[in-house]
Amino acid sequence: MTLTRSNFFYCYKKHVSDWLTSQGVPFIHIGQEPKSGKIYSLYFINEELQTALEQYKLSK
């Protein structure tokens, strides 16, 4: 299996990343986007992440 950028979710909103972590969704990496300097959390896109993001949207 070849991984591409489309296999990953870049989360630039700390409150969303914190919420995902509280739901047990592990991040792969925390980094800084070189051009903008913005901090992001990187997640592998899978069913666990998709479900957690759907729950997050419903909670707002």
ROVEXKE-252017 format. One line per 8 residues: number of its first residue (from 1); their letters; for each residue x, y, z of C-alpha. Coordinates in Angstrom, 1 decimal. Example, Ala and Ser with C-alpha at 12.3 -4.5 7.8 and 13.67 -1.06 7.14 Angstrom:
residues 2
1	AS	12.3/-4.5/7.8 ~ 13.7/-1.1/7.1;
//
This chain:
residues 60
1	MTLTRSNF	0.0/0.0/0.0 ~ 1.4/3.4/-1.0 ~ 0.5/6.3/1.3 ~ -0.2/9.6/-0.2 ~ -1.2/13.0/1.2 ~ -4.8/12.0/0.8 ~ -4.4/9.3/3.4 ~ -3.8/12.0/6.1;
9	FYCYKKHV	-5.8/14.7/7.9 ~ -4.0/17.9/8.7 ~ -5.8/19.5/11.7 ~ -4.9/23.2/12.1 ~ -7.5/23.9/14.9 ~ -6.1/23.1/18.4 ~ -9.6/22.7/19.9 ~ -10.5/20.1/17.3;
17	SDWLTSQG	-7.2/18.3/17.8 ~ -7.7/18.4/21.6 ~ -11.3/17.0/21.1 ~ -10.0/14.2/18.9 ~ -7.4/13.3/21.5 ~ -10.0/13.2/24.2 ~ -12.0/10.8/22.1 ~ -9.0/8.4/21.9;
25	VPFIHIGQ	-8.0/9.2/18.3 ~ -4.2/9.3/18.3 ~ -2.3/11.8/16.2 ~ 0.8/10.7/14.2 ~ 2.8/13.9/14.4 ~ 2.6/17.6/15.4 ~ 4.4/19.9/13.1 ~ 4.6/23.4/11.7;
33	EPKSGKIY	3.7/24.4/8.2 ~ 6.9/26.0/6.7 ~ 5.3/28.9/4.8 ~ 2.6/30.0/7.2 ~ 4.2/28.9/10.5 ~ 0.9/27.4/11.6 ~ 1.0/24.4/13.9 ~ -0.9/21.3/12.9;
41	SLYFINEE	-1.7/17.8/14.2 ~ -1.5/15.0/11.6 ~ -3.9/12.1/11.7 ~ -4.2/8.9/9.6 ~ -7.6/8.9/7.9 ~ -9.5/5.9/9.1 ~ -13.0/5.0/10.3 ~ -12.1/6.0/13.9;
49	LQTALEQY	-11.2/9.5/12.8 ~ -14.2/9.8/10.5 ~ -16.6/8.8/13.2 ~ -15.0/11.2/15.7 ~ -15.2/14.1/13.3 ~ -18.8/13.3/12.6 ~ -19.5/13.3/16.4 ~ -17.6/16.6/16.7;
57	KLSK	-19.8/18.2/14.0 ~ -23.0/17.0/15.7 ~ -21.8/18.4/19.1 ~ -21.5/21.9/17.7;
//
